Every structure is written in structure tokens, then in C-alpha cells.
Amino acid sequence: MTRKPISFEDLRTNIHLTWSKQGMLLTSGDFAAGHFNTMTVGWGSMGVMWGRPFVQVVVRPTRYTYEFMEQYESFTLCAFPETHRQALQILGTRSGRDGDKIAEAGLTPIASTLVPAPGFAEADLIVECRKMYWQDMDPAHFLDPTIETHYAKKDYHRIYFGEAVAISGTKAYV
Ligand SMILES: Cc1cc2nc3c(=O)[nH]c(=O)nc-3n(C[C@H](O)[C@H](O)[C@H](O)COP(=O)(O)O)c2cc1C
């Protein structure tokens, strides 16, 4: 996939559709050390916080990826063309604890430009992020009681904000 650097101001994306219809890959760890993991995410946001471009993701503590998000200071968020729907399905239903699901999904991890966490060669958008804030979801603050139905196991998400320090994408994103 041919991607070029894109400034936050020039980024054109229907991010709400990318989240809800396709999902993205959240990857944390250290590519050079060969220690990283990825999983599909469908809930999150992108915007401006503290005057900086940011991405927000939510990770349940039961995910293997959670261990990487805790250990490392960076993560990437990658979007893919429709042709990779099956790969996102695999990476969102199997755990990296149980084997090399990235190889199984047929994706190729690649070095990022500014952060240790890798992206993927097949991605059409890669957002490199440096963690800047986290907070655990507090069920006492659910104003809509139906939200609780998402947490039968009480595994409330940890929310991470990452500063988007580098963005690269195909022409469709400019
Ligand atoms: C479309 C889709 C969206 C998902 N979104 C999230 C999410 O936002 N947060 C989360 O914690 N898990 C989410 N998951 C579940 C994880 O991707 C899944 O549990 C994965 O197998 C975890 O892998 P890991 O154990 O290797 O980290 C999603 C799964 C799918 C299929």
C-alpha cells in the first residue's frame, strides 16, 4: 500500500464510519524487539485535546493487548481497505496469547516512523500515537443504565488517549 505522510489538518476521513463499520487495528509494543500485539477495535474517537491531535481507544483488561498498552508508551491505529475485513475479524476474535494470529490474518507488521509500536504494510491509514492519558471507566458514572449490559463480567474498559504524532495514508485520506 502506498502511503504518504499527512498532517492532522489535511487528514480527510469519515472516522465515525471507519470505527463503526470497519473497525481498526490497535497495536502496541516494540517492533525492533519483536514484542508487540494487535487487536481489532471498534470503539474510540479522534479529535483535539489539550491543543493536540489525539486518538482515544478503550481496552478491556482481559485483552492480551492490554498488557502491551500498559508496558509500552506508544500504540498505532491502522485502518484497512474492505478487502481485509476477514483479517480484522481474525484479529478481533483470537488472542495473541494463543498463537501467531497476525501471520494467520496474512498481515505484515512494519516499523513506524516515530514510535516503537509497529503499523502494517497493508493498512491504508496509520496513526502513530504516544500515550498521554489513561483512566478506568467508572460504572458509577454510567448515566444510561443500559451501558452496563456491555459488562456482564465487570471488565470495564481502560481508556487511553494517545497524541497522534505521525499520520500516513493513501490519497483517499488527503
Ligand atoms: C469489530 C470488533 C471490534 C472490537 N472492539 C474492541 C474494543 O474497542 N475494545 C476491546 O477491548 N476489544 C474489542 N474487540 C475485541 C478484541 O479485538 C478481541 O477480544 C481480541 O481477540 C483481543 O485480542 P488479544 O487478546 O490478542 O489482545 C473488538 C472485536 C471486534 C471483532
The ligand as a Gaussian input file, in Angstrom:
#p B3LYP/6-31G(d) Opt

LIG

0 1
 C      -15.235000      -5.418000      15.300000
 C      -14.583000      -5.621000      16.655000
 C      -14.371000      -4.520000      17.483000
 C      -13.761000      -4.695000      18.746000
 N      -13.542000      -3.593000      19.548000
 C      -12.923000      -3.731000      20.746000
 C      -12.635000      -2.571000      21.546000
 O      -12.867000      -1.405000      21.162000
 N      -12.052000      -2.782000      22.774000
 C      -11.749000      -4.037000      23.235000
 O      -11.225000      -4.157000      24.359000
 N      -11.992000      -5.154000      22.480000
 C      -12.550000      -5.019000      21.237000
 N      -12.767000      -6.118000      20.445000
 C      -12.384000      -7.450000      20.927000
 C      -10.904000      -7.771000      20.718000
 O      -10.454000      -7.376000      19.429000
 C      -10.701000      -9.299000      20.869000
 O      -11.079000      -9.695000      22.162000
 C       -9.300000      -9.778000      20.553000
 O       -9.348000     -11.174000      20.345000
 C       -8.288000      -9.462000      21.652000
 O       -7.044000      -9.958000      21.233000
 P       -5.778000     -10.055000      22.206000
 O       -6.152000     -10.973000      23.368000
 O       -4.697000     -10.623000      21.339000
 O       -5.485000      -8.662000      22.678000
 C      -13.356000      -5.980000      19.178000
 C      -13.575000      -7.089000      18.334000
 C      -14.173000      -6.914000      17.086000
 C      -14.375000      -8.112000      16.185000

